[in-house]
Structures are given as structure tokens and as C-alpha cells.
Amino acid sequence: MTNIGKIVQVIGPIIDVKFPPGQIPDIRTALKITFKDIQSGKPQTILAEIALQIEGNIVKAVSLQPTEGLSRGMDVVDTGKPLEIQVGRKCLGRLFNPWGEVIDGKEPIEDAEYYPIRRQAPKFVDLAFEDKIYETGIKAIDLLSPYVKGGKTGLFGGAGVGKTVIIMEMIHNMATHHGGISIFAGVGERTREGNDLWLGMKETGVIDKTILLFGQMGDLPGSRLIAAQAALSQAEYFRDVAKQDVLFFIDNIFRFVQAGAEISTLLGRIPSAVGYQPTLDIEMGRLEERIASTKNGFITSIQAVYVPADDFTDPAAAITFSHLDSVTVLSRKIVEMGIYPAIDPLSSSSRILSPDIVGEEHYSTAMAVKKMIQRYTELQDIIAILGVSELPEEDKITVNRARKIRNFLSQPFHVSEQFTGLKGTFVKTEDTIKGFQRILQGEFDDVPEQNFLMKGTIEEVIQSCI
Amino acid sequence: MADITLLKQRLSNISSVHEITEAMQIITTILIGRSQKLLAYRRKIQPYFDRLLFSITSRKNKIDQSSPTEFVIAFFSEKGFVSSFNQQLLPFLTKQRRNPNLIIVGEKGKHFCERMKIPYKHFFHAATTIPDEAIIEPLYDILKENNFPWKTKIIINKYNNMFQQKPGIIDLFPAFEEVYNPTDAVTDVDQDSLDRIIIDKFVRDRLYYLFIQNYTGEIGSKLLVMKNAVENSELLKEEISKDIYIARQTAITQELSEVISAYKVLQTREEK
């Protein structure tokens, strides 16, 4: 028999529903409400997920869709199961919203397999690790914060520093140089960007190996909260059932935290530091722990992390740091210098940047680059006050080479060809290392620093001097 | 948000640099005033010496003008923090790489020669304070030993004013386009002795003038550098102070919101 409750209160996306005594559904159960749309007059169904149970047989549910048109006393159907999403090969090449509807205008998927959106992390014994570099073709990343195959990577940066562009470039490079399945979760970002990505993928033919799922800016917090988890369920299917390696992109994980904070406040929880939800740690932990590689297959994840007001001590950014294998930090100061990608070489790091894993040559080059840029940074104040001409000779050489290195860390991207007018490049790691080694050795001391800007390999720099 | 402690440390470092540069600016301002006065005086009397010299050279060849030996004296600053004062002389210096009679004046010039492996015959220090006439003696002796070589060239920043110092090569013994009528003065001493005295005096005076010019230029450049440094450090201090205020304000806001939240939690418990 269908368990039916009645709406007693609606505050924004939070719906209070009263069920008959003894029939209160479990936490995280999906509820369904059918009502007449206030504008079109057509019947409409929305989904909500139970988040709290309070006294008086009342549950507080978080709606995934707008609640305009709901009224007290309306019937609410207990579905008896958690929120689910379609998974499997049939989903490849399709676009979804977080509650599993296809949004690409095509026919719905028939006979699809379903996975719950909220799932358990893999067991400790099933986890697998392989410290292998995942080549991105982006010099600054491959040299200074190499990504781990089957690991988690964060792209940190404030608003408008280029996180999404890097993710798009990586998706492009993945399609052209790696192959394999990739899943993209758009969480709380611009719908336009999602559309660009979808059209771009269709154009390049990558779409057939990709699943896109969007819970974007205009969606309710409930939708944004489960978007990453829903996409992750799809990734888990390929890992566990199809036993395939998956590339999993999230843009932007901060929006997941933000959605959690919005819901937490609406549910009446006391906020924690900087107004975040008191359950920030556990929410983030549950999501991040699920992004794991097992004996069945690897999930290599790349997550964009928005840093509010460029404050890296913000709890949302700080809590994300602890889960990651590699961290790529994007800096506004570097953006202001017109260097793209605006990767901060000193703040970016990787667990695998050690001689045992990446090799002595790679390690020593990366360290020398960091050391030189560190020295240059230390000299910045003196240069700002007295100018470069007053520095001792050895520091002048350091500054000269560091500026060239800084410029050489830039690179033209395939996805931004229409903006820069420059052909995008994929640079192999060995070419990257060689290029930086030659700059460090002073081979290009006579070449103007402008020649190093927006170049792929060092050969392109040499070419520009002729 | 940046760490307040680190920002304060940075501010303190910049404040120290600011204090030093400001003190140096005051000192150089005083020095350049005195130096410019001296230079103006030398500029006034220099044409008289030039005329006297010309009266000799036009009458008879008191100085061997056909001597093939070319001496070059390159004037550089004695100390640093002079912006491009020395740098702009380098193209002239490098052209003299093969000159066996290169004389360097100023510590910085010596460093450049060593770095660029330019051999030099003699080195003398430039003035570190307002030069007195004795500073020319060692250089004068060298020229005298070589019978005041006519083809002596000087590499120097020609001082017009603090903002205009033109690098170039000039002759120690200037050639005149104007023609002066030599005067047949009646003197107690014979003409040759008088000529020797004039040449001697001319070289001394000319060298001293060059030393003063070089020193004034060095001080002028230093003053400009210090003036810019003071301005830059003030701007930097201002920027960092703003960052500190923002970081402090953020910390206060965060602390307040946490205190209020904690208070509300305690209040809710009490109500229960």
C-alpha cells in the first residue's frame, strides 16, 4: 500500500511532510509530489529527499526542483527507495540532470539499470593504488604537480582564473591522447559552460565516450548537492561492473559544499566556522572517499575547487585539500600578468613528485624550477623598490631565468584557440623537462623573455627567435 | 586571506628599507647641492683654460699631437644604487676591449671589466665624497709619465642635470673650431716654461673637472634611485597595510560569527 503524507509547511526548497504514525519513511528516502503547475496548469511531479525527522511524525525533505505551486495539505508519496540514477553503457553520450532525467532533448533511456545516488565508499581491502603519472599535456601541471593515475586532483582558484578552461583542455587532451570513458559533473556552475562543453564534445566526437550531468547555478541546493554524487554513481558502475578506468571531472566541488551549507541553514542547523554547515567534514569525506580506485578499475578525478575571495584558509577549500593527491593552484596575480594557465608553481604540489616515482631528472628539474621562482619571489619587494638593475649579478641571472621560466609555464590551449588565435599544444612530459632544464642551464639567457610566452615546446621558442 | 603575521613581517622589512632609502635620499640631496655648486664653478673657469691651451697649441706644437698612442680613461661610479649610470657607459667601454692603455676610474668599472674580461692598464678609485684636488694626482702622474698623450679619450656620463646624463667619449684636449688670437704677453719667465705651466695646469684642472662631473653624476643618479625607492616603498607599504586591514577585518568577522553561533547554541540548550 502506498504511504502518503501531507505537506504541512514549505520554506523555500524545504518541505515539511506529516506522515501517519508508524509510517514515517527513512532518512534519505525519495518523496514524490504531483501537483498542477501554476503557470501552465499541467500536472507536474517533483522529487524531494528526506533530510530530517522531527517530532509530530514530520519529516523535512529537500526538494530537488522548484517548489512554486506547492501548498499545504497536498499529498506526498513515499517512493520507499532512495534517489536513483540510470547507469550503464546506454547512458554514454547523454546529458542528465541530477535526478536522472535526460536533458539533451532525445528519447529517455529504456531498460536502464539504476544505482542509488548515495552509495557507500569501497571497502578498505578493495582499494588499489598505482603511483603512475597521468600525463595531461599541460607543462606546468606535468612538471610541478603531476597528476596521479587513479588519484584525486584539485584545481584551486578564485573566480575567473581559468579552472573550467583547464578542465575543458584536459577533457580535450584525454579524448585525443588517452581515450577511455569520462564522466563530467557540472555542479553549480554556469549553464552556458555546460552547453559549450556539450557542443564541443559533439563536434569532436568525444561525446560517445562521455556522460554529462549538470546541476547548475539556477538549480535548487538539493539538486546541486546530489549532482556530483549522481555522476559518481555512474562512474562507479563503469569501475565495478564494466571494470573500466574512468576519468571523473567535477566542476565545481565548492558548489557542493555551498549547497550543503544552504540546506543546513534552511534545516535550522547551527552554522559552524565561516557559516558553513557543522557537517562539512563528513559530507565532503563521504563524497571524496567514494572517488576511489579499486582492484576493478581506476577513477581518476579532477575537481575544480572555487576559493572564495581567494582565501585558501576558507574551510571549504581547506577541507578539500586533505583529500587530494595533487593540488594545482591558480593564482590571480599570474592572471593579471596575462600568463595562462595561471598556475602558481610554488603553491601547486603532488604526492608523486618524488624521485622514486617520477624519476630523478623530473624531480630535480621541478625542484630547481621551484627554487628559482622562490628566489625570484623573495626578491620581488626589493625589485619593486629599487629595480632589477640594483641586484647583485647572481640575482640578476636568477631573475632573468625565473622570468623566462614563468613565461614558459604558459601554454596555448586547444579549447581557447578562438580567443588566443594560437594553435593549442599537447606537450609530452619529457619535452617539458628538457625545455625547463635548458632554461635553467642558461642556454637561452640571450633570448628575450617575451619569446617564451604562450609557447608549447622549447623548439617553438627557438623557432620564434629565427 | 594572507597570513597576518607574514604580512606584518613583510611590512616591517619594507619599512626598514624605506627608512634606509629615505636617509640616503636626504644625504644625497645635501651632497648633490654642494657638488653642483662646485661643478658650476668649474664650468665657468674651464673655457679660460681651454683658450690658454689653444694659444699654445696654435702657436707651436708643445704637445706631441702625432703620437700614435691612444689613452682611454673610463669614468664609472664608485658605488652602486645608481640605476643605469654605469650601464649606459658599457657600449663605449666594450669598444675599447683591445686598447692596451685603458684606465679605469671607479670601482664599478673595475667590476665590469673583470666580469666582461676587458683588460685594463690602471685602476683608480672615483670620489666617494666631494672630491678635493688631490684625487687627480695618481692619474695625473700616469699622463705626465706618458708626456700627456694628445689622443687621450675620456668615457664619461656628461652631466647636464640630474635627469639628463649623456654618455659619450670626449677628448681630454679639446679641439676648437673657434680661432683665438694668441696674445704676446710680456712675462718674467720664458715662453717654454710658461707653456709647460699652462699645460700642466690645464691637465690638472681638466682631470679635476672630470672627477667632479663623474661624482655629481653618480650622486645625481643615486638621488633619483633613492627618490624612486622611497616612493615605491611607500606604495608597497600602503598596499600591504591594506592587506593587513582586510585580513584583520576578516579574522574579526569570523571570530564574531563564531562567538555568536556558540552563544546561540548555549542559549538553545538553556531553553531546552
Interface residues (C-beta under 8 A of the other chain):
Chain A: I270 P271 S272 A273 V274 G275 A309 D310 D311 T313 D381 I382 A384 I385 L386 G387 S389 E390 E393
Chain B: M1 R10 N13 I14 V17 H18 T21 G80 F81 S83 S84 Q87 R115 V225 N228 A229 N232 S233 L236 T250 Q254 S257 E258 S261 K264 V265 T268
